[in-house]
Amino acid sequence: MMLGNGREATAAETHGAERGLDRLEGFSDAVFAIALTLLIVEIKVPGSPDGTHGYSDLVRAMAEQWREYLALVLCYVVIGAYWLQHHYSGRIYARSDHWFSVIKLLFLLAIVVIPYPIRVWCFHLGTEFEPVASATLVAGLALTACTWMATWFYAMRGRRLMDERLAPYFLQQMTRRYGVATLVQIAAVPVVLAAWRIGVAIALLSVAFFLLPQPTPRYNPGEEPSEAEKLNK
Protein backbone atom coordinates (compact mmCIF):
# COMPACT_ATOMS: atom_id res chain seq x y z
CA MET A 1 0.00 0.00 0.00
CA MET A 2 2.83 2.36 0.86
CA LEU A 3 4.55 1.44 -2.39
CA GLY A 4 1.43 2.34 -4.32
CA ASN A 5 1.20 5.70 -2.56
CA GLY A 6 4.86 6.37 -3.37
CA ARG A 7 4.25 5.70 -7.04
CA GLU A 8 1.19 7.91 -7.03
CA ALA A 9 3.19 10.69 -5.37
CA THR A 10 5.98 10.36 -7.92
CA ALA A 11 3.48 10.40 -10.77
CA ALA A 12 1.79 13.47 -9.34
CA GLU A 13 5.14 15.27 -9.00
CA THR A 14 6.08 14.36 -12.56
CA HIS A 15 2.73 15.46 -13.88
CA GLY A 16 3.01 18.78 -12.11
CA ALA A 17 6.53 19.36 -13.44
CA GLU A 18 5.52 18.47 -16.98
CA ARG A 19 2.51 20.74 -16.79
CA GLY A 20 4.74 23.55 -15.58
CA LEU A 21 7.05 23.04 -18.56
CA ASP A 22 4.11 22.97 -20.96
CA ARG A 23 2.82 26.27 -19.60
CA LEU A 24 6.27 27.84 -19.85
CA GLU A 25 6.67 26.65 -23.44
CA GLY A 26 3.19 27.94 -24.29
CA PHE A 27 4.00 31.34 -22.80
CA SER A 28 7.33 31.41 -24.66
CA ASP A 29 5.60 30.57 -27.95
CA ALA A 30 3.19 33.45 -27.36
CA VAL A 31 6.07 35.89 -26.79
CA PHE A 32 7.79 34.71 -29.96
CA ALA A 33 4.55 35.04 -31.93
CA ILE A 34 3.88 38.57 -30.69
CA ALA A 35 7.49 39.65 -31.34
CA LEU A 36 7.31 38.34 -34.90
CA THR A 37 3.88 39.81 -35.57
CA LEU A 38 4.77 43.31 -34.37
CA LEU A 39 7.66 43.61 -36.83
CA ILE A 40 5.46 44.64 -39.75
CA VAL A 41 3.74 47.28 -37.62
CA GLU A 42 7.01 49.23 -37.54
CA ILE A 43 6.85 49.82 -41.30
CA LYS A 44 4.75 52.94 -41.92
CA VAL A 45 2.85 53.19 -45.20
CA PRO A 46 3.76 56.29 -47.28
CA GLY A 47 0.99 58.83 -46.90
CA SER A 48 -0.15 57.58 -43.51
CA PRO A 49 0.01 59.99 -40.53
CA ASP A 50 3.34 58.50 -39.41
CA GLY A 51 4.63 57.62 -42.87
CA THR A 52 6.54 59.38 -45.65
CA HIS A 53 5.11 62.68 -46.90
CA GLY A 54 5.83 65.02 -49.82
CA TYR A 55 6.50 62.33 -52.43
CA SER A 56 5.36 62.42 -56.06
CA ASP A 57 6.06 58.76 -56.90
CA LEU A 58 4.58 56.08 -54.65
CA VAL A 59 6.85 53.35 -56.03
CA ARG A 60 9.92 55.45 -55.29
CA ALA A 61 8.60 56.30 -51.83
CA MET A 62 8.18 52.60 -51.03
CA ALA A 63 11.62 51.78 -52.47
CA GLU A 64 13.18 54.40 -50.21
CA GLN A 65 11.98 52.36 -47.24
CA TRP A 66 14.52 49.62 -48.00
CA ARG A 67 16.04 50.00 -44.57
CA GLU A 68 12.67 49.16 -43.05
CA TYR A 69 12.44 46.02 -45.18
CA LEU A 70 15.99 44.98 -44.32
CA ALA A 71 15.23 45.41 -40.61
CA LEU A 72 12.06 43.34 -40.99
CA VAL A 73 13.90 40.46 -42.67
CA LEU A 74 16.81 40.45 -40.22
CA CYS A 75 14.55 40.61 -37.18
CA TYR A 76 12.42 37.79 -38.54
CA VAL A 77 15.47 35.63 -39.23
CA VAL A 78 17.08 36.22 -35.83
CA ILE A 79 13.90 35.69 -33.82
CA GLY A 80 12.87 32.78 -36.03
CA ALA A 81 16.26 31.09 -35.56
CA TYR A 82 15.87 31.17 -31.79
CA TRP A 83 12.29 29.97 -32.04
CA LEU A 84 13.52 26.94 -33.97
CA GLN A 85 15.93 26.14 -31.13
CA HIS A 86 13.22 26.78 -28.54
CA HIS A 87 10.96 24.35 -30.37
CA TYR A 88 13.78 21.80 -30.67
CA SER A 89 14.66 22.01 -26.97
CA GLY A 90 11.13 20.84 -26.14
CA ARG A 91 12.43 17.37 -27.03
CA ILE A 92 15.28 17.70 -24.52
CA TYR A 93 13.93 19.41 -21.40
CA ALA A 94 11.70 17.24 -19.25
CA ARG A 95 10.74 19.61 -16.45
CA SER A 96 11.01 23.16 -15.20
CA ASP A 97 11.58 24.94 -11.91
CA HIS A 98 11.49 28.49 -10.57
CA TRP A 99 15.00 29.60 -11.52
CA PHE A 100 14.80 28.01 -14.94
CA SER A 101 11.66 30.07 -15.55
CA VAL A 102 13.43 33.22 -14.36
CA ILE A 103 16.33 32.66 -16.75
CA LYS A 104 13.86 31.87 -19.51
CA LEU A 105 12.16 35.20 -18.88
CA LEU A 106 15.50 36.96 -19.31
CA PHE A 107 15.97 35.16 -22.61
CA LEU A 108 12.49 36.20 -23.74
CA LEU A 109 13.29 39.79 -22.75
CA ALA A 110 16.31 39.63 -25.05
CA ILE A 111 14.06 38.33 -27.84
CA VAL A 112 11.60 41.19 -27.36
CA VAL A 113 14.41 43.78 -27.31
CA ILE A 114 16.56 42.45 -30.18
CA PRO A 115 14.57 44.27 -32.93
CA TYR A 116 15.81 47.58 -31.51
CA PRO A 117 19.57 47.07 -32.11
CA ILE A 118 18.79 45.46 -35.46
CA ARG A 119 16.78 48.49 -36.56
CA VAL A 120 19.46 50.87 -35.25
CA TRP A 121 22.03 49.12 -37.45
CA CYS A 122 19.79 48.99 -40.51
CA PHE A 123 18.87 52.68 -40.25
CA HIS A 124 22.51 53.79 -39.89
CA LEU A 125 24.10 51.40 -42.38
CA GLY A 126 26.43 53.39 -44.62
CA THR A 127 26.35 56.50 -42.46
CA GLU A 128 28.89 58.03 -40.10
CA PHE A 129 27.10 56.33 -37.23
CA GLU A 130 27.54 52.80 -38.64
CA PRO A 131 30.40 51.86 -36.23
CA VAL A 132 28.30 52.64 -33.15
CA ALA A 133 25.24 51.01 -34.68
CA SER A 134 27.27 47.91 -35.52
CA ALA A 135 28.57 47.62 -31.96
CA THR A 136 25.00 47.97 -30.69
CA LEU A 137 23.80 45.18 -32.97
CA VAL A 138 26.61 42.77 -32.11
CA ALA A 139 26.23 43.43 -28.38
CA GLY A 140 22.49 42.77 -28.62
CA LEU A 141 23.04 39.49 -30.48
CA ALA A 142 25.69 38.41 -27.97
CA LEU A 143 23.37 39.15 -25.06
CA THR A 144 20.62 37.08 -26.63
CA ALA A 145 23.02 34.17 -27.19
CA CYS A 146 24.25 34.39 -23.59
CA THR A 147 20.74 34.26 -22.13
CA TRP A 148 19.95 31.27 -24.32
CA MET A 149 23.13 29.54 -23.16
CA ALA A 150 22.31 30.37 -19.54
CA THR A 151 19.07 28.38 -19.76
CA TRP A 152 20.99 25.45 -21.22
CA PHE A 153 23.74 25.48 -18.59
CA TYR A 154 21.23 25.74 -15.76
CA ALA A 155 19.22 22.80 -17.08
CA MET A 156 22.41 20.79 -17.70
CA ARG A 157 23.80 21.25 -14.18
CA GLY A 158 23.44 17.77 -12.79
CA ARG A 159 21.03 17.13 -15.68
CA ARG A 160 18.38 18.40 -13.29
CA LEU A 161 15.86 19.38 -15.97
CA MET A 162 16.88 17.16 -18.88
CA ASP A 163 15.09 14.06 -20.08
CA GLU A 164 16.93 11.38 -18.12
CA ARG A 165 16.65 8.98 -21.05
CA LEU A 166 18.90 11.11 -23.26
CA ALA A 167 22.38 9.70 -23.88
CA PRO A 168 25.16 11.65 -22.12
CA TYR A 169 27.22 11.92 -25.32
CA PHE A 170 24.29 13.60 -27.09
CA LEU A 171 23.93 16.24 -24.38
CA GLN A 172 27.68 16.86 -24.46
CA GLN A 173 27.47 17.27 -28.23
CA MET A 174 24.70 19.85 -27.91
CA THR A 175 26.60 21.70 -25.18
CA ARG A 176 29.60 22.00 -27.50
CA ARG A 177 27.45 23.17 -30.41
CA TYR A 178 25.63 25.83 -28.40
CA GLY A 179 28.80 26.78 -26.53
CA VAL A 180 30.83 27.37 -29.69
CA ALA A 181 28.05 29.45 -31.25
CA THR A 182 27.80 31.57 -28.10
CA LEU A 183 31.56 32.05 -27.85
CA VAL A 184 31.63 33.21 -31.48
CA GLN A 185 28.92 35.76 -30.67
CA ILE A 186 30.93 37.02 -27.70
CA ALA A 187 34.15 37.12 -29.73
CA ALA A 188 32.41 39.29 -32.32
CA VAL A 189 32.08 42.09 -29.73
CA PRO A 190 35.79 43.06 -29.60
CA VAL A 191 36.09 42.42 -33.34
CA VAL A 192 33.32 44.90 -34.15
CA LEU A 193 35.18 47.62 -32.26
CA ALA A 194 38.16 47.26 -34.61
CA ALA A 195 36.39 46.29 -37.85
CA TRP A 196 32.67 46.85 -37.55
CA ARG A 197 31.51 45.16 -40.73
CA ILE A 198 33.57 42.05 -40.05
CA GLY A 199 32.17 41.92 -36.53
CA VAL A 200 28.61 42.20 -37.82
CA ALA A 201 29.25 39.48 -40.41
CA ILE A 202 30.61 37.11 -37.76
CA ALA A 203 27.65 37.73 -35.45
CA LEU A 204 25.04 37.25 -38.18
CA LEU A 205 26.72 34.10 -39.49
CA SER A 206 26.68 32.71 -35.97
CA VAL A 207 22.93 33.32 -35.81
CA ALA A 208 22.58 31.50 -39.13
CA PHE A 209 23.96 28.42 -37.35
CA PHE A 210 20.70 28.17 -35.42
CA LEU A 211 18.82 27.89 -38.71
CA LEU A 212 20.57 24.61 -39.50
CA PRO A 213 18.91 21.29 -38.63
CA GLN A 214 20.05 20.07 -35.22
CA PRO A 215 21.01 16.45 -34.43
CA THR A 216 18.27 13.95 -33.74
CA PRO A 217 18.10 13.32 -29.96
CA ARG A 218 19.85 10.12 -28.94
CA TYR A 219 18.69 8.02 -26.02
CA ASN A 220 20.16 5.37 -23.78
CA PRO A 221 19.67 1.83 -25.13
CA GLY A 222 16.16 0.57 -24.49
CA GLU A 223 14.90 3.96 -23.28
CA GLU A 224 13.74 5.47 -26.56
CA PRO A 225 10.41 7.35 -26.36
CA SER A 226 7.33 5.83 -27.90
CA GLU A 227 6.09 6.91 -31.32
CA ALA A 228 3.13 8.68 -29.70
CA GLU A 229 5.48 10.69 -27.48
CA LYS A 230 7.65 11.64 -30.46
CA LEU A 231 4.60 12.92 -32.32
CA ASN A 232 3.55 15.03 -29.33
CA LYS A 233 6.96 16.73 -29.36
C-alpha positions in Angstrom: 0.0 0.0 0.0 2.8 2.4 0.9 4.5 1.4 -2.4 1.4 2.3 -4.3 1.2 5.7 -2.6 4.9 6.4 -3.4 4.3 5.7 -7.0 1.2 7.9 -7.0 3.2 10.7 -5.4 6.0 10.4 -7.9 3.5 10.4 -10.8 1.8 13.5 -9.3 5.1 15.3 -9.0 6.1 14.4 -12.6 2.7 15.5 -13.9 3.0 18.8 -12.1 6.5 19.4 -13.4 5.5 18.5 -17.0 2.5 20.7 -16.8 4.7 23.6 -15.6 7.0 23.0 -18.6 4.1 23.0 -21.0 2.8 26.3 -19.6 6.3 27.8 -19.8 6.7 26.7 -23.4 3.2 27.9 -24.3 4.0 31.3 -22.8 7.3 31.4 -24.7 5.6 30.6 -27.9 3.2 33.4 -27.4 6.1 35.9 -26.8 7.8 34.7 -30.0 4.5 35.0 -31.9 3.9 38.6 -30.7 7.5 39.6 -31.3 7.3 38.3 -34.9 3.9 39.8 -35.6 4.8 43.3 -34.4 7.7 43.6 -36.8 5.5 44.6 -39.7 3.7 47.3 -37.6 7.0 49.2 -37.5 6.9 49.8 -41.3 4.8 52.9 -41.9 2.9 53.2 -45.2 3.8 56.3 -47.3 1.0 58.8 -46.9 -0.2 57.6 -43.5 0.0 60.0 -40.5 3.3 58.5 -39.4 4.6 57.6 -42.9 6.5 59.4 -45.7 5.1 62.7 -46.9 5.8 65.0 -49.8 6.5 62.3 -52.4 5.4 62.4 -56.1 6.1 58.8 -56.9 4.6 56.1 -54.6 6.8 53.4 -56.0 9.9 55.4 -55.3 8.6 56.3 -51.8 8.2 52.6 -51.0 11.6 51.8 -52.5 13.2 54.4 -50.2 12.0 52.4 -47.2 14.5 49.6 -48.0 16.0 50.0 -44.6 12.7 49.2 -43.0 12.4 46.0 -45.2 16.0 45.0 -44.3 15.2 45.4 -40.6 12.1 43.3 -41.0 13.9 40.5 -42.7 16.8 40.4 -40.2 14.5 40.6 -37.2 12.4 37.8 -38.5 15.5 35.6 -39.2 17.1 36.2 -35.8 13.9 35.7 -33.8 12.9 32.8 -36.0 16.3 31.1 -35.6 15.9 31.2 -31.8 12.3 30.0 -32.0 13.5 26.9 -34.0 15.9 26.1 -31.1 13.2 26.8 -28.5 11.0 24.3 -30.4 13.8 21.8 -30.7 14.7 22.0 -27.0 11.1 20.8 -26.1 12.4 17.4 -27.0 15.3 17.7 -24.5 13.9 19.4 -21.4 11.7 17.2 -19.2 10.7 19.6 -16.5 11.0 23.2 -15.2 11.6 24.9 -11.9 11.5 28.5 -10.6 15.0 29.6 -11.5 14.8 28.0 -14.9 11.7 30.1 -15.6 13.4 33.2 -14.4 16.3 32.7 -16.7 13.9 31.9 -19.5 12.2 35.2 -18.9 15.5 37.0 -19.3 16.0 35.2 -22.6 12.5 36.2 -23.7 13.3 39.8 -22.8 16.3 39.6 -25.1 14.1 38.3 -27.8 11.6 41.2 -27.4 14.4 43.8 -27.3 16.6 42.5 -30.2 14.6 44.3 -32.9 15.8 47.6 -31.5 19.6 47.1 -32.1 18.8 45.5 -35.5 16.8 48.5 -36.6 19.5 50.9 -35.3 22.0 49.1 -37.4 19.8 49.0 -40.5 18.9 52.7 -40.2 22.5 53.8 -39.9 24.1 51.4 -42.4 26.4 53.4 -44.6 26.3 56.5 -42.5 28.9 58.0 -40.1 27.1 56.3 -37.2 27.5 52.8 -38.6 30.4 51.9 -36.2 28.3 52.6 -33.2 25.2 51.0 -34.7 27.3 47.9 -35.5 28.6 47.6 -32.0 25.0 48.0 -30.7 23.8 45.2 -33.0 26.6 42.8 -32.1 26.2 43.4 -28.4 22.5 42.8 -28.6 23.0 39.5 -30.5 25.7 38.4 -28.0 23.4 39.2 -25.1 20.6 37.1 -26.6 23.0 34.2 -27.2 24.3 34.4 -23.6 20.7 34.3 -22.1 20.0 31.3 -24.3 23.1 29.5 -23.2 22.3 30.4 -19.5 19.1 28.4 -19.8 21.0 25.4 -21.2 23.7 25.5 -18.6 21.2 25.7 -15.8 19.2 22.8 -17.1 22.4 20.8 -17.7 23.8 21.2 -14.2 23.4 17.8 -12.8 21.0 17.1 -15.7 18.4 18.4 -13.3 15.9 19.4 -16.0 16.9 17.2 -18.9 15.1 14.1 -20.1 16.9 11.4 -18.1 16.7 9.0 -21.0 18.9 11.1 -23.3 22.4 9.7 -23.9 25.2 11.6 -22.1 27.2 11.9 -25.3 24.3 13.6 -27.1 23.9 16.2 -24.4 27.7 16.9 -24.5 27.5 17.3 -28.2 24.7 19.8 -27.9 26.6 21.7 -25.2 29.6 22.0 -27.5 27.4 23.2 -30.4 25.6 25.8 -28.4 28.8 26.8 -26.5 30.8 27.4 -29.7 28.0 29.5 -31.3 27.8 31.6 -28.1 31.6 32.1 -27.9 31.6 33.2 -31.5 28.9 35.8 -30.7 30.9 37.0 -27.7 34.2 37.1 -29.7 32.4 39.3 -32.3 32.1 42.1 -29.7 35.8 43.1 -29.6 36.1 42.4 -33.3 33.3 44.9 -34.2 35.2 47.6 -32.3 38.2 47.3 -34.6 36.4 46.3 -37.8 32.7 46.9 -37.6 31.5 45.2 -40.7 33.6 42.0 -40.1 32.2 41.9 -36.5 28.6 42.2 -37.8 29.3 39.5 -40.4 30.6 37.1 -37.8 27.6 37.7 -35.5 25.0 37.2 -38.2 26.7 34.1 -39.5 26.7 32.7 -36.0 22.9 33.3 -35.8 22.6 31.5 -39.1 24.0 28.4 -37.4 20.7 28.2 -35.4 18.8 27.9 -38.7 20.6 24.6 -39.5 18.9 21.3 -38.6 20.0 20.1 -35.2 21.0 16.4 -34.4 18.3 14.0 -33.7 18.1 13.3 -30.0 19.8 10.1 -28.9 18.7 8.0 -26.0 20.2 5.4 -23.8 19.7 1.8 -25.1 16.2 0.6 -24.5 14.9 4.0 -23.3 13.7 5.5 -26.6 10.4 7.4 -26.4 7.3 5.8 -27.9 6.1 6.9 -31.3 3.1 8.7 -29.7 5.5 10.7 -27.5 7.7 11.6 -30.5 4.6 12.9 -32.3 3.5 15.0 -29.3 7.0 16.7 -29.4 
